[in-house]
């Protein structure tokens, strides 16, 4: 899934908009990490325990947001943002949100096409051509009845 913070994706046309999607988690900090981080904060510098917890939270909310977008039929998310807030003394809310869309790469010669979009279009066309064709019998002809005449 293509995820961007911009409102558009260069070299792609937004063909359908499925609306806002989000992923959310609320985490509590365990007392051990909180105490260790408190001692480390006295000397300044990075708090690896808190960094790891925030990184894991962001990965989790991104996965939830992507899952919701896929369930709606999207293949991309535009205008993606993170939001965090404190809830109480040791709860942190982390949210990822954006707009679920279906995008089509622009082909060579189309206004706005990029090298990446042309590559994606030819790559997808090559994959479809490489798939074996299923031999299905042609559909029987439809019988039509003439319109009633009055």
C-alpha positions, 0 to 999 in steps of 0.5 A: 500500500502506498502511503503519502503525507501529501494530498496527491501522489505524483504520477498517479490519478486518484480514481476513487475516494473511500474516506478517512481511515485510522488506526488507534492505540492507547498504551500505558508505560510500565513502571520499570521503563518509566523509572529507568527513563526517569533516571536517564532523563537526569543526564539528558539524551535519548530515552531508548525505552520510550523511543522503542515504545513510541516506534512500536505504537506507530507501527501498530497504528499504521498497520490498523489504518492500512487494514481498514483501507484495504477492507474498503478497497483502497490501494493507497492512503493520502494526507496521512498524519500521526497524532499523539496525546497524553491521557492521564499520568501514564497513558499515551494515545497514538493515532494514524489517519489519512484518506483511503483512495484508489489510485492508477499510475499514469502511463508514458505520454500522459500529462503528469506521468513520472518514471515511477508511474510508467515503471509501475504501469509496465510492470503490472502489464507484464505481470498480467501477461505472464499469468496463464490464460484460462480456457473458458468457453464463450458465453452462449448467445443471448436470445433477444425478443423483438419489442412488442408492437401495438 
